[in-house]
Structures are given as structure tokens and as C-alpha cells.
């Protein structure tokens, strides 16, 4: 099967999976926002920062090393499997020992027990990790999609069930644990036919993977801290309630990126790794990916920013009104994040995780200094600073892409100019409609009317200006 066929098939199943999971998680967020209080979301945000950071080190960068390397045998996989298991137990022990320190860091004593619970993830995760990587390397995205959807469904059900029974933040913790346990079991069960770990371990087997993964592991860890420094600073200085409100706004504006970008990058990375020495192909594939992201993410984020005053109170209920101005400030940040996030696939495909490491080290230092200064002026100032810094980093990423794959900045901006322009015009139309009728309609009718006007105006403009592009994409998917 050709790479085009494999990529289209991969995107198809990954899209179905992520679309389904997005609906589930949005439903979970909506229901839990009515059952829990902002402090619960703030505590979970602190917990997510801790577990997410440690998770970046959990596989020592091995996963992407396996995909990057084209010559791998069963002995290598067995050695990598066992080193992952051992490292998972080490991480579990370290987290438990550091729980009191982390709790004092956030000045939040309630975190200690929560950290003990979430540490269990790092015992569970390594058992299924290599099976997931093999599915991805073989581009078996249908199996991964089924596993991810069923796991998410069970996790959402458990979270809501415990929230109804007044378990507070523990309802989200239990949902996360159940999701992870079930997902690991399914990966092993469905992946056993691809490969079974043997009782084999040799240092020489893992040495080349570790050497590739060290920079990448460091890059992922530093990238995660720099991307979540706003959470950390807000949690420390402003407390869990304000952090919970900020987290809601932040997650809404990056939701298109979180759900769409992995669909494309998880398929693109194995293909880019195969074509790692062909800059023309990498450039063409990267621009195609960016164009798709711009056409999907940008109108969603701009539309959200316009309807936020009616969307937030209607969907999430009272107590979340402070999220509205944050959504509008962070909207442009969400667009920039969506467009420049896929740069990591090029860095990994070219074997240049070191560039990501140095870039994110710089970002971490700058973000930390700026956020500590900005937080004294309030949460909105932090959001404005985050937006400004992200714009500067985006220009630097364009320069890096030009260096690695000869992607000229003009080609990049030409690719995204039309979808962004159409999205801005759509946002203006929806805003004018909103201002004209908001005093005459109920909240529900106003929201649905605004969404309808936005979808209709965006669709018409796409049909007028990009008819051939969308018909071509439709034809490709139909043929495959």
C-alpha cells in the first residue's frame, strides 16, 4: 500500500477516534462544571502539571526513537520493554517520596493524597507503551482509535459517576486511572499478535535508542514545563479557584489543537521519518498539514471568542464568568499554538530533537521570569503576556523550519493566509449578527443562531475561494 493510502487511512481512523473522544470529553467537562467547583478543577490542573511533566520522562524518549529508526528487531523491543517497566516503578517511588515537597511547592496540602493516587499511572503505563508504538509504526490507527475511544468512554463514565456521588476532585482522578488501566489492557490484548516481549535484556540493545531519546526526553520535559508555566505560577500565587477558571478558558481555546493536531502528527511522523532525507517531500507534507489545521482550528477558535459571553454561562453555568475575557485574550494564542505545534514532527523526523531542547530551554527561562512579574497584575495580564511571547516564538519556529527543510517564510504565510482571512471575516459577521439580535433572543436561541450564521458564512466563503481544494480532499477520501 502506498504512503498516500496509508496516510489517508490513518487520518480517517484517527479523525474518527479523536472526534468521538472530543465529544465525550466536552460532555464530561460540561457535566463536571455543574457538579464540581472551580477549586476542584484547579487542583486537577496542578495534578495534571505534575503527572504530565513526569510522563514526558516516563519512556526516556524511546517511543519516538522506535518510530524514527527503520531497523529494529525483537531483541531490541524486549530489552526496551523491560527497561520501561523498571523505570516506571522507579518513577512511582520517586513521585511518592516527593509528594510532600510538591504539595508545599504549590502551597496546597490537599495535593499529597492526590499525588499518591496519580502515581499509580506510572506503574500501569509502561506495560502497554511499546504495543502502542508498534501500532503507530505499522500505522494501525484503526486499532488505536477503537482502544482510545473505549478507554475514554469508560473514563468519562467513571468520572461523572463519582462526581454525582460527591467525590469532588477524586472523581476526575478515578476516571483517569480507570481509563489508563483499561487502555493498557486493551493495548496488550490487541497487540499480542504483533509482538510478545521475551525474557531478554541487553544494554547494547537499548543504547542507540537511549542516545536518540535523551535529547528528545529533555526537550519534551522542558517543553511541557514552559507550556504549563502559566498553570504553575497562577496555582502558586493565585490559588486553585483562579487556576480552575483559567484552566477552563485555556482548555477551550486549545481544544481544536489538542484534538486535531495529534490526528495529523501521529500519522505524519512515521511518514516523515521514512522520508527524513527528502526535504521537498517534507516541505510539501508539512504545508498540507498546516493548511488543514488552519481551515479547521482557526474558525472554531475565532467563533468561540465571539460567542463566549453567551456560551460560557449557558454551557458551564454560574461561577465561570471570569473565563470569558480570558477566552478572548487567549484565542489568538490558541491559533498560533495550533499552527506551530506540528514543528515537532519535523524536528523528530530529521533527528534534531536537540534543537527543540535548546529552544524550549530558552522559552522556559523567559516564560518563568515574565509570568512571575505578570501574575502580580492579575490573571488577564498573564494571558496577554503568554499571547505576546507565543507570537515571538512562532517567528523563531518559522526560521527553524526554513533551516531544516528549506521552508521559506513566505510559503508558510501564503499557506495560512486564506483560511485565517476567511475565519476573521466569519468572526466579524457573527459578531455583527450577535450585536444586532442579542437583546431579542434567549441565550440558547442566540447561541445556536450565531453558530448557524458562522458555519453558513464560512462554508460559503470556502466554496467561493477554495472549492477545488475541498472537492479534491473529498475525492481523495472517497476513493480511499
C-alpha positions, 0 to 999 in steps of 0.5 A: 500500500502506498504512503498516500493510502496509508496516510489517508487511512490513518487520518480517517481512523484517527479523525474518527477516534479523536472526534468521538473522544472530543465529544465525550470529553466536552460532555464530561467537562460540561457535566463536571462544571455543574457538579464540581467547583472551580477549586476542584478543577484547579487542583486537577490542573496542578495534578495534571502539571505534575503527572504530565511533566513526569510522563514526558520522562516516563519512556526516556524518549524511546517511543519516538526513537522506535518510530524514527529508526527503520531497523529494529528487531525483537531483541531490541523491543524486549530489552526496551520493554523491560527497561520501561517497566523498571523505570516506571516503578522507579518513577512511582517511588520517586513521585511518592517520596516527593509528594510532600515537597510538591504539595508545599511547592504549590502551597496546597496540602490537599495535593499529597493524597492526590499525588499518591493516587496519580502515581499509580499511572506510572506503574500501569503505563509502561506495560502497554507503551511499546504495543502502542508504538508498534501500532503507530509504526505499522500505522494501525490507527484503526486499532488505536482509535477503537482502544482510545475511544473505549478507554475514554468512554469508560473514563468519562463514565467513571468520572461523572459517576463519582462526581454525582456521588460527591467525590469532588476532585477524586472523581476526575482522578478515578476516571483517569486511572480507570481509563489508563488501566483499561487502555493498557489492557486493551493495548496488550490484548490487541497487540499480542499478535504483533509482538510478545516481549521475551525474557531478554535484556541487553544494554547494547540493545537499548543504547542507540535508542537511549542516545536518540531519546535523551535529547528528545526526553529533555526537550519534551520535559522542558517543553511541557514545563514552559507550556504549563508555566502559566498553570504553575505560577497562577496555582502558586500565587493565585490559588486553585479557584483562579487556576480552575477558571483559567484552566477552563478558558485555556482548555477551550481555546486549545481544544481544536489543537489538542484534538486535531493536531495529534490526528495529523502528527501521529500519522505524519511522523512515521511518514516523515521519518521514512522520508527524513532525507527528502526535504521537498517531500517534507516541505510539501507534507508539512504545508498540507498539514498546516493548511488543514489545521488552519481551515479547521482550528482557526474558525472554531477558535475565532467563533468561540471568542465571539460567542463566549459571553453567551456560551460560557454561562449557558454551557458551564453555568454560574461561577465561570464568568471570569473565563470569558475575557480570558477566552478572548485574550487567549484565542489568538494564542490558541491559533498560533499554538495550533499552527506551530505545534506540528514543528515537532514532527519535523524536528523528530523526523530529521533527528534534531530533537536537540534543537527543540531542547535548546529552544524550549530551554530558552522559552522556559527561562523567559516564560518563568521570569515574565509570568512571575512579574505578570501574575502580580497584575492579575490573571488577564495580564498573564494571558496577554503576556503568554499571547505576546511571547507565543507570537515571538516564538512562532517567528523563531519556529518559522526560521527553524523550519526554513533551516531544516527543510528549506521552508521559506517564510513566505510559503508558510504565510501564503499557506495560512493566509486564506483560511485565517482571512476567511475565519476573521471575516466569519468572526466579524459577521457573527459578531455583527449578527450577535450585536444586532439580535442579542437583546431579542433572543434567549441565550440558547436561541442566540447561541445556536443562531450565531453558530448557524450564521458562522458555519453558513458564512464560512462554508460559503466563503470556502466554496467561493475561494477554495472549492477545488481544494475541498472537492479534491480532499473529498475525492481523495477520501472517497476513493480511499 
